[in-house]
Amino acid sequence: MSSIHKNPGNSARKNMYNRMFHFSFKSLLGIAMMLVLFSGNIKAADGAKLFKAKCAVCHYSHTDQKLTGPGLKGVFDRVPPGDWINRWILNNEKMIKSGDAYANKIYTENGKAAMNVFEAELKAEDVDAIIGFLKGPAPVVVVPGKPAGGTGTEGEEVKPGIEPLYLVLGIIVLLAIMITTFRSVRTSLQNSANRTEGKPESPDLTFFEEAKLWMSGHRRFVGVMCIIIGFIGMKSCWDACYDIGVYYDWETNKGYHPEQPIKFSHKIHAGDNEIACQYCHNTVEKSRHAGIPSVNVCMNCHKGIQEGATTGKDEIAKIHYAAGFDPADPNKWNPNDASKQHPLAWLKVHNLPDHVYFNHSQHVVVGKIDCAKCHGDVKAMTTVEQKAPLTMRWCVDCHRTTEVAMEGNAYYDRLHKALKEKYKGQYDVKFTVDKIGGLECQKCHY
């Protein structure tokens, strides 16, 4: 008689242990895969991260300070009750066009600056998450040189707590420990059953050897998992590329703000004195580059103006030195005499990666985009700083929501009317930049 007939209980226990192990292994592996698959959804429900990705370019969350748009401290005391703010976040243009009194009031108060339409990007639960973040306490601010929990300057917001990605990784590590433990228990129980039945003990395989043996017997399952993991990896790479920015700190929402060789104040020149951007950056309408003004452009004014309202003579003296100009004997100045000039080493503030093509003239002249859309309210700045993240996500979102400027362009106007007629009653047709090739990769990467 076989040992199965001699000890049916032992055989049953052995089969039960095997089933228990395989069930546990598959269950734990399934849970790990679900955590990886849905880790993006965990992030999507994070109001702080959504605010940083969608709103922080134009708004500060917990102060009154204005960025491009107004500060959002106390916003729920100002807006109409109910779901007004939800509808405003999703589609502000629709509310303005509907004649909503408060929508038109804040639109006018903020210089009729266009706010992005998020109806196609955010779900209702995403908006609720953002609102929950705004209603909550101000995030803990971490400032170098200050104790933890202190406060710093506006915009240096750091989300407290554990990052969802670290949480998922921690759970996966915990599951790996549990799998190893189950494996050890399974091996001990199986060897115990073998000894009772008079059989040799199972060979002492390493975890990787046993995993390889298991995968060879479950090739279809392993293949499907590899395909799924491959797609997850590609999606993660895409998301990572979306958020690549140059000199932009996502933790503090602060961009590059270097110290320039001369403390040139845009507030005084572009703001108080209303000098047009194109006067100094004179290639912005003709070239892909906006251009840095030469010192001779500065001298058009500062040959006569030799003292500043806030900086006195010190900073303007640096301009004179760079131009080779002697205020004591202005008639001897020769702007073409390079031997007496000392070029200024201005530091470029707004930088894009080398593999990105951007054309200023196309946006300023053809697209009629205001400078503040990308550079922030420069007229209120002293030394210029980077306000927008300049990431691919930021550019793509703009192309998806910015309508083509068709005023005075009969071709686009006729095309838009034809689209409206074709889809009448089906869609609220908006002729946005993405509909004329604004999302084609080769437009910016060729």
Buried (B, 14 or more C-beta within 10 A) or exposed (E): EEBEEEBEEBBEBBEEBBEBBEEBBEEBBEBBBEBBBEBBEBBBBBBBBBBBBBBBBBBBBBBEEBBBBBBBBEBEEEBEEEEBBBBBBBBBBBBBEEEBEEBBEBBEEBEEEBBBBBBEBBEEEBBBBBBEBBEEEEBBBBBEEEEEEEEBEBBBBBBEEEEBEEBBBEBBEEBEEBBEEBBEBBBEBBBBBBEBBEBEEEEEEEEEEBBEEEEEEBEEEBEEBEEEEEEBEEEEEEEEEBBBBBBBBBEBBBBBBEEBEBBBBBBBBBBEEEBEBBEBBBBBEEEEEBBEBBBBBBBEBBBEEBEBEEBEEEBBBBBBBBBBBEBEEEEEBEBEEEEEBEEBEEEEBBBEEEEBEBBBBEBBBEBEBBBBBBBBBBBEBEBBBBBBBBBBBBBBBBBBBBBBBBEEEEEBBEBBEEBBEEEEEEEEBBBBBBBEEBBEEEEBEE
